[in-house]
Each structure stands twice: as C-alpha cells, then as structure tokens.
C-alpha cells in the first residue's frame, strides 16, 4: 500500500512539473509575441486541418498589417461590439460577466459569454473552440499573462490580425479584402460595424447576414464614437 501511494505521489509530482513547464512555454511565447508577430495561432491550425480534410491543398487567407494601417473605424467598431471597457479593465470585465450570467439564466441557455478581447485573444492564440472548465481556467491564466506583458495597443493589434472572420479568413486585412475589396486601412464606419458584429460566429454570418444582424450593426455604428481606442 505504501509503495502504491509513493508511486501515485511521484506521478502527481511529474504531472505538476509538466503543467508548470507548459505554463512556462506559454509565457515565453507571450513574451516573444510582445515584440514579434505570431505567424499562426491554435485556431488557425485547427481550421486549416478542417479545411484540408476536404481539400488537401486548402490554404488560409491571412496577411498581417501593423496597427497604424488598420482603420480607426474598425478599432472603434470591434471595441464597441466586443468589449466596450477594453481600455479600462485588466483582462476581465466582471460586470459584463455578471450581465452575461443573468441573461443566460433568463434564457435558460448560454446566449451570452462576457469574454473580453484579451480573453478571446488568449483562446485564439493557444486553445480551441471546445468548452470545458480546464480550457476556461487556462484561458484565464493566459489572459493574465497577456495583460501583464502587453500594452492594450499590442493586444488590439494582435487580436485584429489573428481573429477568425469567415471560412479560412483570419485577420482584418483578409476580411476587408474578402468582403469589401479594400485594405483594412480603408474600411469605412458602416463596413467596420458590419465586420465587427460578425465576430461571435463569423462562419455562420458570412452566409447569413440577415435583418437582425444588420440592425445590430446599425446599433454598433451609433456607439462607435464613444469607443475608447488605445
């Protein structure tokens, strides 16, 4: 019995050591990406694998653009739509989370998330779309790392360059050219608002941009002037 407990203890220590090493690896990547742009993300790799199962030669559409070459309208629209307290919080919008929980309770199902741009970025860079308590906990840890090391400007720059905007479409440059035939720096207010409201489910909304989503885009368009951009 003692030998079994001792063996279990060593297994526990080994697992803990692996977990610590994994967190260290993530933190080193976060440090590296504070100065160098990520060429790919976990979400990109997952989506590319899905596409190549159907078409082996499939490729993603993605082109990095620096912060200053992204339309101010898109920056305002995304903040207004996804995280209107982005410049003020430290990675978590506790009031937004509380509102989302109350809304989900009223509806009896998950209809709102309350995730900040920083949390969404953490998930996109390192994790997967699947939901679990472990993934949510890991997302929180990575969010703290990102908020500690990066400026808000860098967080928004990376987010806008890697977030999914349709089937095989990642980042604002690819999205602007795919939907409007212009570079990301030339997006107007209405175009920016429409792109911003696609973010919760871009692969669905690229096919079904109906009246309700158009009305939501109009509301975001009206709030953009009040969005604080880093």
RALIN-V820254 format. One record per residue. N is the residue number from 0. RES is the residue in one letter. SS is DSSP state (alpha for helix, beta for strand, coil for the rest). D_FIRST is the distance of its C-alpha to the first C-alpha in whole Angstrom. Layout:
# RALIN-V820254
N/RES/SS/D_FIRST
N/RES/SS/D_FIRST
This chain:
# RALIN-V820254
0/X/coil/0
1/X/alpha/4
2/X/alpha/5
3/X/alpha/5
4/X/alpha/6
5/X/alpha/9
6/X/alpha/10
7/X/alpha/11
8/X/alpha/12
9/X/alpha/14
10/X/alpha/15
11/X/alpha/16
12/X/alpha/18
13/X/alpha/20
14/X/alpha/21
15/X/alpha/23
16/X/alpha/24
17/X/alpha/26
18/X/alpha/27
19/X/alpha/29
20/X/alpha/30
21/X/alpha/32
22/X/alpha/33
23/X/alpha/35
24/X/alpha/36
25/X/alpha/38
26/X/alpha/39
27/X/alpha/41
28/X/alpha/42
29/X/alpha/44
30/X/alpha/45
31/X/alpha/47
32/X/alpha/48
33/X/coil/50
34/X/coil/52
35/X/coil/52
36/X/coil/52
37/X/coil/49
38/X/coil/51
39/X/coil/48
40/X/coil/46
41/X/alpha/43
42/X/alpha/45
43/X/alpha/48
44/X/alpha/45
45/X/alpha/44
46/X/alpha/48
47/X/alpha/49
48/X/alpha/46
49/X/alpha/47
50/X/alpha/51
51/X/alpha/51
52/X/alpha/49
53/X/alpha/52
54/X/coil/54
55/X/coil/53
56/X/coil/56
57/X/coil/55
58/X/coil/55
59/X/coil/55
60/X/beta/58
61/X/beta/57
62/X/coil/59
63/X/coil/58
64/X/coil/61
65/X/coil/61
66/X/alpha/61
67/X/alpha/64
68/X/alpha/65
69/X/coil/64
70/X/coil/66
71/X/alpha/66
72/X/alpha/66
73/X/alpha/63
74/X/alpha/61
75/X/alpha/63
76/X/alpha/62
77/X/alpha/58
78/X/alpha/58
79/X/alpha/60
80/X/alpha/58
81/X/alpha/54
82/X/coil/54
83/X/coil/57
84/X/coil/55
85/X/coil/54
86/X/coil/56
87/X/coil/54
88/X/coil/51
89/X/coil/48
90/X/coil/46
91/X/coil/46
92/X/coil/48
93/X/alpha/47
94/X/alpha/50
95/X/alpha/50
96/X/alpha/46
97/X/alpha/47
98/X/alpha/50
99/X/alpha/49
100/X/alpha/46
101/X/alpha/49
102/X/alpha/51
103/X/alpha/48
104/X/alpha/47
105/X/alpha/51
106/X/alpha/51
107/X/coil/48
108/X/coil/46
109/X/coil/46
110/X/coil/49
111/X/coil/49
112/X/coil/47
113/X/coil/48
114/X/coil/46
115/X/coil/48
116/X/alpha/50
117/X/alpha/47
118/X/alpha/44
119/X/alpha/46
120/X/alpha/47
121/X/alpha/43
122/X/alpha/42
123/X/alpha/45
124/X/alpha/44
125/X/alpha/40
126/X/coil/39
127/X/coil/40
128/X/coil/42
129/X/coil/39
130/X/coil/38
131/X/coil/34
132/X/alpha/33
133/X/alpha/31
134/X/alpha/34
135/X/alpha/36
136/X/alpha/34
137/X/alpha/34
138/X/alpha/38
139/X/alpha/38
140/X/alpha/37
141/X/alpha/39
142/X/alpha/42
143/X/alpha/41
144/X/alpha/41
145/X/alpha/45
146/X/alpha/46
147/X/alpha/45
148/X/alpha/47
149/X/coil/49
150/X/coil/53
151/X/alpha/54
152/X/alpha/56
153/X/alpha/54
154/X/alpha/51
155/X/alpha/54
156/X/alpha/56
157/X/alpha/52
158/X/alpha/52
159/X/alpha/55
160/X/alpha/55
161/X/alpha/52
162/X/coil/52
163/X/beta/52
164/X/beta/56
165/X/beta/56
166/X/coil/55
167/X/coil/54
168/X/beta/56
169/X/beta/54
170/X/coil/56
171/X/alpha/59
172/X/alpha/62
173/X/alpha/61
174/X/alpha/61
175/X/alpha/64
176/X/alpha/66
177/X/alpha/64
178/X/alpha/65
179/X/alpha/68
180/X/coil/69
181/X/coil/69
182/X/coil/67
183/X/alpha/65
184/X/alpha/67
185/X/alpha/70
186/X/coil/68
187/X/coil/70
188/X/alpha/69
189/X/alpha/69
190/X/alpha/67
191/X/alpha/65
192/X/alpha/64
193/X/alpha/64
194/X/alpha/61
195/X/alpha/59
196/X/alpha/59
197/X/alpha/58
198/X/alpha/54
199/X/alpha/52
200/X/alpha/53
201/X/alpha/55
202/X/alpha/54
203/X/alpha/56
204/X/alpha/58
205/X/coil/60
206/X/coil/61
207/X/coil/61
208/X/coil/63
209/X/coil/65
210/X/alpha/67
211/X/alpha/64
212/X/alpha/62
213/X/alpha/66
214/X/alpha/66
215/X/alpha/63
216/X/alpha/64
217/X/alpha/68
218/X/alpha/66
219/X/alpha/64
220/X/alpha/67
221/X/alpha/68
222/X/alpha/65
223/X/alpha/65
224/X/alpha/68
225/X/alpha/66
226/X/coil/63
227/X/coil/62
228/X/coil/61
229/X/coil/60
